[in-house]
């Protein structure tokens, strides 16, 4: 994790596997007068994911043998300020509704967040979880512009990324600070060199306009939408731009739209510290002895000591790479996204205390989009590009050093990593759009906004801020008292029933509903 990139968060819950494609469609369009809203999509069998999407096999048949996944590409303007100009191809995936045609509502479009996650690879991984929603909707997801097969941002090659992610993300002196800043500058310069054409056009407002084009091409009068993590920000921006086109929408694992990048990072430091506190308490409460420590405080102390030791002396990881302090911290962060991964965190820490960093490195690789064969998806380049295009503030080393005490207080373990992440966009080639997104959407249909009290990546308070920012009568708040990133995919029956009643039957839950 040395990249000072903002963890808007692995949108896919961390239990999901993050599955250089060609920059298709960026040449001159043959017919500049083509009305893109009238294009006909050609749905075919889905290919195996590209390297930028994460690789792996083509999606398996739908559960129960009821249909197949199909894929298509949709043309969209490269520059929405010049809609008759060059186009790019956006990759889509769909599972047709399993219910009676007379009961079909329309398409339900998913964004699993990141930013930078491939929706084309993510949706099949969650296919069974959304079987109930599929009874009345075609399930649709996509690779947003800059991601996967949709004009992907590319930066460093795989070998240089290995070196890059091993670097120290918490510099202790001027030499290490210079190394971190030089490495960040090298990464950003490679992004500009390899993706100069697309970098100015990957803002969330661009993706929101793509969503509205997608709605029209799919034949829907309004947008039915399920956004998770950064997907809630994208959904909020869409609602602001097209309030009259909002259909039934759910926001889960909600990004606080009122915060700057700095405030968001500080909130995440508190969120991941809370998740670490909960993990430590859970470990020592088990009937079997916790191999990480005898008390919750000892668990945290031993983790801190491990990271301190790794700062000077890395240990063997996945051969031939070594587990550095930054890779270990990143692996721990990845495991805190989901309670289902806590057992792997315990095993990984116990293993690391014995001098073997394999498990923690595998967790870190998952976060960074590295496959077993050493190839990287473009999840991190896309994450950086979208965040830097969105976020107007540019921070200096002096800004970081001034705020370090507050970040350390928020999280003794993770605060410094997230503080140094603030310099990631300082020399980015494209100026940021705004301090924070505008999601005010007067007149929009009700949007169900779900906050998880134990969410490390999108702290619970963000849900209420989103409700307030959407405006009176739009946001409907639901609280889930749980652990991990997000609520619906936790399997909690109360949350799922509320979502189903709204998306399937149009019944809005009472605002302030609490599920536990």
Buried (B, 14 or more C-beta within 10 A) or exposed (E): BBBBBBBBBBBBBBBBEBBBBEBBBBEEBEEEEEEBEEBEBEBEEBEEBBBBBBBBEEBEEBEEEEBBBBBBBBBBBBBBEEBBEBBBBBBBBBBBBBBEEEEBBBBBBBBBBBBBBBBBBBBBBBBEBBBBBBBBBBBBBBBBBBBBBBBBBBBBEBEBBBEBBBBBBBBEEEEBBEBBBEBBEBBBBBBBEBBEBBBBBBBBBBBBBBBBBBBBBBEBEBBBBBBBBBBBBBBBBBBBBBBEBBBBBBBBBBBBBBBBBBBBBBBBBBBBBBBBBBBBEBBBEEEEEBEBBEEBEBBBBBBEEBBEBBBEEBBBBBEEBBBBBBBBBBBBBBBBBBBBBBEBBBBBBBBBBEEBBBBBBBBBBBBBBBBEEEBBBBBBBBBBBBBBBBBBBBBEBEBBEEBBEEBBEBBBBBBBBBBBBBBBBBBBBBEBBBBBBBBBBEEBBBBBBBBBBBBBBBBBBBBBBBBBBBBEEBBBBBBBBBBBBBBBBBEBEBBBEBBBBBBBEEEBBEBEBEBE
